[in-house]
Amino acid sequence: MPFVANGGIFIPTARAYQLGEEVFMLLTLMDDPDKIPITGKVIWVTPKAPQGGKKPGIGIQLSPEDTTLVQKIETHLAGALNSGRPTNTL
């Protein structure tokens, strides 16, 4: 989703969130044991029981201060491009 400024991430969750809601989460990337604090704004909501086999969850627009996190995510995604693992990406 290139129109999302500062990058974004989908978080599978059954908890209800509202568009525009500010969130704080501790994120674990793939096999990295460190928990990374992130703040962002909810810009996408996939409700419970979505159609097409999609997972419920939220899309979070990352803050401009999260450039290091965005680089880490892009590095993990680049390594996973040709893997057979399912993802929640668009």
mmCIF file of the C-alpha atoms, coordinates in Angstrom:
data_MODEL
# 
_entry.id   MODEL 
# 
loop_
_atom_site.group_PDB 
_atom_site.id 
_atom_site.type_symbol 
_atom_site.label_atom_id 
_atom_site.label_alt_id 
_atom_site.label_comp_id 
_atom_site.label_asym_id 
_atom_site.label_entity_id 
_atom_site.label_seq_id 
_atom_site.pdbx_PDB_ins_code 
_atom_site.Cartn_x 
_atom_site.Cartn_y 
_atom_site.Cartn_z 
_atom_site.occupancy 
_atom_site.B_iso_or_equiv 
_atom_site.pdbx_formal_charge 
_atom_site.auth_seq_id 
_atom_site.auth_comp_id 
_atom_site.auth_asym_id 
_atom_site.auth_atom_id 
_atom_site.pdbx_PDB_model_num 
ATOM 1  C CA . MET A 1 1  ? 0.000   0.000   0.000  1.00 0.00 ? 1  MET A CA 1 
ATOM 2  C CA . PRO A 1 2  ? 2.357   2.723   -1.204 1.00 0.00 ? 2  PRO A CA 1 
ATOM 3  C CA . PHE A 1 3  ? -0.118  5.493   -0.369 1.00 0.00 ? 3  PHE A CA 1 
ATOM 4  C CA . VAL A 1 4  ? 0.423   4.891   3.374  1.00 0.00 ? 4  VAL A CA 1 
ATOM 5  C CA . ALA A 1 5  ? 2.903   7.525   4.536  1.00 0.00 ? 5  ALA A CA 1 
ATOM 6  C CA . ASN A 1 6  ? 5.717   6.221   6.804  1.00 0.00 ? 6  ASN A CA 1 
ATOM 7  C CA . GLY A 1 7  ? 4.756   2.598   6.115  1.00 0.00 ? 7  GLY A CA 1 
ATOM 8  C CA . GLY A 1 8  ? 2.268   0.362   7.812  1.00 0.00 ? 8  GLY A CA 1 
ATOM 9  C CA . ILE A 1 9  ? 1.697   -3.080  9.230  1.00 0.00 ? 9  ILE A CA 1 
ATOM 10 C CA . PHE A 1 10 ? -1.270  -5.432  9.558  1.00 0.00 ? 10 PHE A CA 1 
ATOM 11 C CA . ILE A 1 11 ? -1.861  -6.863  13.030 1.00 0.00 ? 11 ILE A CA 1 
ATOM 12 C CA . PRO A 1 12 ? -4.223  -9.869  13.211 1.00 0.00 ? 12 PRO A CA 1 
ATOM 13 C CA . THR A 1 13 ? -6.596  -9.343  16.151 1.00 0.00 ? 13 THR A CA 1 
ATOM 14 C CA . ALA A 1 14 ? -10.195 -10.018 17.128 1.00 0.00 ? 14 ALA A CA 1 
ATOM 15 C CA . ARG A 1 15 ? -10.265 -6.910  19.350 1.00 0.00 ? 15 ARG A CA 1 
ATOM 16 C CA . ALA A 1 16 ? -12.422 -4.038  18.083 1.00 0.00 ? 16 ALA A CA 1 
ATOM 17 C CA . TYR A 1 17 ? -10.646 -0.835  17.014 1.00 0.00 ? 17 TYR A CA 1 
ATOM 18 C CA . GLN A 1 18 ? -11.906 2.356   15.372 1.00 0.00 ? 18 GLN A CA 1 
ATOM 19 C CA . LEU A 1 19 ? -10.428 4.068   12.320 1.00 0.00 ? 19 LEU A CA 1 
ATOM 20 C CA . GLY A 1 20 ? -8.154  6.882   13.417 1.00 0.00 ? 20 GLY A CA 1 
ATOM 21 C CA . GLU A 1 21 ? -7.553  5.369   16.859 1.00 0.00 ? 21 GLU A CA 1 
ATOM 22 C CA . GLU A 1 22 ? -4.014  5.822   18.193 1.00 0.00 ? 22 GLU A CA 1 
ATOM 23 C CA . VAL A 1 23 ? -2.427  2.560   19.303 1.00 0.00 ? 23 VAL A CA 1 
ATOM 24 C CA . PHE A 1 24 ? 0.673   1.420   21.172 1.00 0.00 ? 24 PHE A CA 1 
ATOM 25 C CA . MET A 1 25 ? 1.932   -2.139  20.737 1.00 0.00 ? 25 MET A CA 1 
ATOM 26 C CA . LEU A 1 26 ? 4.964   -4.286  21.401 1.00 0.00 ? 26 LEU A CA 1 
ATOM 27 C CA . LEU A 1 27 ? 5.873   -5.960  18.124 1.00 0.00 ? 27 LEU A CA 1 
ATOM 28 C CA . THR A 1 28 ? 7.946   -9.103  17.632 1.00 0.00 ? 28 THR A CA 1 
ATOM 29 C CA . LEU A 1 29 ? 9.374   -9.567  14.145 1.00 0.00 ? 29 LEU A CA 1 
ATOM 30 C CA . MET A 1 30 ? 9.594   -13.133 12.872 1.00 0.00 ? 30 MET A CA 1 
ATOM 31 C CA . ASP A 1 31 ? 12.324  -14.951 14.828 1.00 0.00 ? 31 ASP A CA 1 
ATOM 32 C CA . ASP A 1 32 ? 13.717  -11.825 16.513 1.00 0.00 ? 32 ASP A CA 1 
ATOM 33 C CA . PRO A 1 33 ? 13.354  -12.218 20.312 1.00 0.00 ? 33 PRO A CA 1 
ATOM 34 C CA . ASP A 1 34 ? 13.279  -8.439  20.925 1.00 0.00 ? 34 ASP A CA 1 
ATOM 35 C CA . LYS A 1 35 ? 9.960   -6.684  21.445 1.00 0.00 ? 35 LYS A CA 1 
ATOM 36 C CA . ILE A 1 36 ? 9.810   -3.382  19.570 1.00 0.00 ? 36 ILE A CA 1 
ATOM 37 C CA . PRO A 1 37 ? 7.514   -0.615  20.875 1.00 0.00 ? 37 PRO A CA 1 
ATOM 38 C CA . ILE A 1 38 ? 5.459   0.984   18.101 1.00 0.00 ? 38 ILE A CA 1 
ATOM 39 C CA . THR A 1 39 ? 2.873   3.726   17.996 1.00 0.00 ? 39 THR A CA 1 
ATOM 40 C CA . GLY A 1 40 ? 0.586   4.409   15.116 1.00 0.00 ? 40 GLY A CA 1 
ATOM 41 C CA . LYS A 1 41 ? -2.890  5.146   13.860 1.00 0.00 ? 41 LYS A CA 1 
ATOM 42 C CA . VAL A 1 42 ? -5.503  2.587   12.777 1.00 0.00 ? 42 VAL A CA 1 
ATOM 43 C CA . ILE A 1 43 ? -6.106  3.107   9.035  1.00 0.00 ? 43 ILE A CA 1 
ATOM 44 C CA . TRP A 1 44 ? -7.683  -0.247  8.142  1.00 0.00 ? 44 TRP A CA 1 
ATOM 45 C CA . VAL A 1 45 ? -10.081 -2.565  9.947  1.00 0.00 ? 45 VAL A CA 1 
ATOM 46 C CA . THR A 1 46 ? -10.893 -6.110  8.837  1.00 0.00 ? 46 THR A CA 1 
ATOM 47 C CA . PRO A 1 47 ? -13.838 -7.111  11.057 1.00 0.00 ? 47 PRO A CA 1 
ATOM 48 C CA . LYS A 1 48 ? -14.494 -10.454 12.740 1.00 0.00 ? 48 LYS A CA 1 
ATOM 49 C CA . ALA A 1 49 ? -15.762 -13.142 10.357 1.00 0.00 ? 49 ALA A CA 1 
ATOM 50 C CA . PRO A 1 50 ? -14.488 -11.457 7.159  1.00 0.00 ? 50 PRO A CA 1 
ATOM 51 C CA . GLN A 1 51 ? -15.233 -12.917 3.741  1.00 0.00 ? 51 GLN A CA 1 
ATOM 52 C CA . GLY A 1 52 ? -12.701 -14.645 1.545  1.00 0.00 ? 52 GLY A CA 1 
ATOM 53 C CA . GLY A 1 53 ? -10.798 -16.363 4.346  1.00 0.00 ? 53 GLY A CA 1 
ATOM 54 C CA . LYS A 1 54 ? -9.107  -13.146 5.486  1.00 0.00 ? 54 LYS A CA 1 
ATOM 55 C CA . LYS A 1 55 ? -8.026  -12.762 9.092  1.00 0.00 ? 55 LYS A CA 1 
ATOM 56 C CA . PRO A 1 56 ? -9.655  -10.102 11.265 1.00 0.00 ? 56 PRO A CA 1 
ATOM 57 C CA . GLY A 1 57 ? -7.267  -7.356  12.274 1.00 0.00 ? 57 GLY A CA 1 
ATOM 58 C CA . ILE A 1 58 ? -6.110  -3.785  11.858 1.00 0.00 ? 58 ILE A CA 1 
ATOM 59 C CA . GLY A 1 59 ? -3.772  -1.887  9.590  1.00 0.00 ? 59 GLY A CA 1 
ATOM 60 C CA . ILE A 1 60 ? -1.559  0.530   11.476 1.00 0.00 ? 60 ILE A CA 1 
ATOM 61 C CA . GLN A 1 61 ? 0.113   3.531   9.873  1.00 0.00 ? 61 GLN A CA 1 
ATOM 62 C CA . LEU A 1 62 ? 3.501   3.869   11.507 1.00 0.00 ? 62 LEU A CA 1 
ATOM 63 C CA . SER A 1 63 ? 4.790   7.159   12.859 1.00 0.00 ? 63 SER A CA 1 
ATOM 64 C CA . PRO A 1 64 ? 7.655   9.069   11.163 1.00 0.00 ? 64 PRO A CA 1 
ATOM 65 C CA . GLU A 1 65 ? 9.928   8.104   14.078 1.00 0.00 ? 65 GLU A CA 1 
ATOM 66 C CA . ASP A 1 66 ? 9.655   4.400   13.136 1.00 0.00 ? 66 ASP A CA 1 
ATOM 67 C CA . THR A 1 67 ? 12.119  4.485   10.212 1.00 0.00 ? 67 THR A CA 1 
ATOM 68 C CA . THR A 1 68 ? 14.395  1.879   11.849 1.00 0.00 ? 68 THR A CA 1 
ATOM 69 C CA . LEU A 1 69 ? 11.419  -0.433  12.335 1.00 0.00 ? 69 LEU A CA 1 
ATOM 70 C CA . VAL A 1 70 ? 10.332  0.030   8.713  1.00 0.00 ? 70 VAL A CA 1 
ATOM 71 C CA . GLN A 1 71 ? 13.831  -0.919  7.554  1.00 0.00 ? 71 GLN A CA 1 
ATOM 72 C CA . LYS A 1 72 ? 13.779  -4.056  9.747  1.00 0.00 ? 72 LYS A CA 1 
ATOM 73 C CA . ILE A 1 73 ? 10.360  -5.060  8.393  1.00 0.00 ? 73 ILE A CA 1 
ATOM 74 C CA . GLU A 1 74 ? 11.484  -4.527  4.791  1.00 0.00 ? 74 GLU A CA 1 
ATOM 75 C CA . THR A 1 75 ? 14.583  -6.663  5.426  1.00 0.00 ? 75 THR A CA 1 
ATOM 76 C CA . HIS A 1 76 ? 12.440  -9.501  6.817  1.00 0.00 ? 76 HIS A CA 1 
ATOM 77 C CA . LEU A 1 77 ? 9.975   -9.231  3.936  1.00 0.00 ? 77 LEU A CA 1 
ATOM 78 C CA . ALA A 1 78 ? 12.726  -9.259  1.320  1.00 0.00 ? 78 ALA A CA 1 
ATOM 79 C CA . GLY A 1 79 ? 14.023  -12.528 2.761  1.00 0.00 ? 79 GLY A CA 1 
ATOM 80 C CA . ALA A 1 80 ? 10.512  -14.008 2.772  1.00 0.00 ? 80 ALA A CA 1 
ATOM 81 C CA . LEU A 1 81 ? 9.511   -13.076 -0.780 1.00 0.00 ? 81 LEU A CA 1 
ATOM 82 C CA . ASN A 1 82 ? 9.991   -16.527 -2.239 1.00 0.00 ? 82 ASN A CA 1 
ATOM 83 C CA . SER A 1 83 ? 9.181   -18.561 0.850  1.00 0.00 ? 83 SER A CA 1 
ATOM 84 C CA . GLY A 1 84 ? 6.097   -20.725 0.993  1.00 0.00 ? 84 GLY A CA 1 
ATOM 85 C CA . ARG A 1 85 ? 4.900   -19.116 4.233  1.00 0.00 ? 85 ARG A CA 1 
ATOM 86 C CA . PRO A 1 86 ? 1.452   -17.478 4.106  1.00 0.00 ? 86 PRO A CA 1 
ATOM 87 C CA . THR A 1 87 ? 1.307   -13.736 4.784  1.00 0.00 ? 87 THR A CA 1 
ATOM 88 C CA . ASN A 1 88 ? -1.298  -11.055 5.485  1.00 0.00 ? 88 ASN A CA 1 
ATOM 89 C CA . THR A 1 89 ? 0.093   -8.636  2.910  1.00 0.00 ? 89 THR A CA 1 
ATOM 90 C CA . LEU A 1 90 ? -1.834  -6.959  0.103  1.00 0.00 ? 90 LEU A CA 1 
# 
